[in-house]
Amino acid sequence: MTDRGAAARAPVETPRVLLVDPYLARTDPMERKFVELYPSLGLLTLGAYLRGQRIHVDLVDLTFARDARPAASRIRSFRPHVVGVHTKTLTHDRALEVGRIARDLGAFAVAGGPDAASRPEEYLTHGFEAVVPGEGEATLADLARSVAAGLDPAGTPGVLVHREGRIVRGPPRPFLRSLDALPLPAWDLVDMEEYLGRWQRSTGERRAAVLTSRGCPFDCSWCSKPTFGRTFRQQSPERVVEELRALRDRYRVDYVRFCDDVFGVSRPWIDRLLSLLAEERLDLQWECLARVDLLKPELLHRMRATGLARVYVGVESGSQKMLDLMNRGTRLAQVERTAEALRQEGVRQFWFLMLGYPGETLEDIEATLQLFRRFSPEEYSVSIAVPVPGTRFHEAVRNRLTGRAPSRRGAGGRALLYEAAYPETLYRWEQARFGLEAALGRARGRLSPRVVERIGHVADRFHEKVATPLLTGKRGPAA
């Protein structure tokens, strides 16, 4: 880096920061199936904050690209001092590629997001010069000013760098006290019409995403929280409505997905938000991800009245034993109550289910299938458990990892990444069983109950007598 004294005497350029979302939808098999595409709210908020700090900002969104070439092209033309790349497990390989491109083109590459926070040394030794493991707004602003001034960013609060073979950590940076102090996302940094147009063509609705909180106060064993830990902060309901109104007025949005890790943690908060939605008459439909222990029937009725159309529910398993092993903090009775209440209110249900978590037996998987069969949710995702770095699950199976990367094609919920109780073929077969059960559920309105029941019976017999013995052999659950 440049000498500090010389840099202090030289005119300081206005920092230029290029933000990059390395996610490519065409390489994500899950997105091909569900087509749930929204721009990165974290990067859009970061961009808006940096603009408020008088930093020049641009953003490369690779979502609809074929490869990373648009990032290289923009680095050459924009000549940023800093290239900030958002990382997650799925985009690990692409993020490293963008980091190497930035370094080769003379920019200072910094990685943020959950994956880099979970394994910073890997990023620092593969092209990135810094990692920001925590909240990014104030940290990236300070980092950009240091780099633009030719100063060594080592020691900057909230920044990790690699020096002389070891990680040098700057002092911890406190979280923002008020999320209301953040500006509205800089939607103009991406092609919003590309996203909205795709939604409109596929659903007839102009859908956008909103994030009202940061963090999650719950402690599921398989969930990674390297950025915010178990802290939890929320925007005020009034600030949320301001953002909803802006999306409706600027982009004609008529459907919103609340992307919070858990929506409605605070009952007074959601009561106030629902009151404002009723008063404002924004004429929006919306969806959210919620816990079954928070979705009380009387609350669901109010949510439905203000436009709730779909709820994503982390059911995970139909076995109480497995819910306890996952440290979910929920009871099967709550799952059943919530599923029935959603059905009564006419709200679509999207269930997240997980197979292959340590301790699971064939009986536990069967219990999950029976629960699924009983309530027949409109949509679902059943994944093979992924041991994400930094989680208790990952630590428990560290010595049994197969070495397969969840970011590669075919993995990430569809492949077995550790030596589990049963072979991968068994879990893939079980995923197929859920697919058949979902198809039978949809067929109940078109075929006679007797035909549907007969198909299900034949499938169950084949599973019990042929598929399970063939796929498991003599293997059984681990001790």
Buried (B, 14 or more C-beta within 10 A) or exposed (E): EEEEEEBEEEEEEEBBBBBBBBBBBEBBBBBEEEEBBBBBBBBBBBBBBBBEBEBBBBBBBBBBBEEBEBBBEBBEEBEBBBBBBBBBBBBBEBBBBBBBBBBEBEBBBBBBBBBBBBBBEBBBEBBBBBBBBBBBBBBBBBBBBBBBBBBBBBEBBBBBBBEEEEEBBBEEBEBBEEBBEBBBBBBEBBBBEEBBEBBBEEEEBBBBBBBBBBBBEBEBBBBBBBBBEEEBBBBBBEBBBBBBBBBBEEBEBBBBBBBBBBBBBBEEBBBBBBEBBEEBEBEBBBBBBBBBBBBBEEBBEBBBEBBBBBBBBBBBBBBBBBBBBBBBEBBBEBBBBBBEBBBEBEBBBBBBBBBBBBBBBBEBBBBBBEBBBEBBBBEBBBBBBBBBBBBBBBEBBEEEEBEBBBBEEEBBBBBBBBEBBBBBEBBBBBBBBBEBBBEBBEEEEEBEEEEBEEBBEEBBEEBEEEBBEEBBEEEEBBE
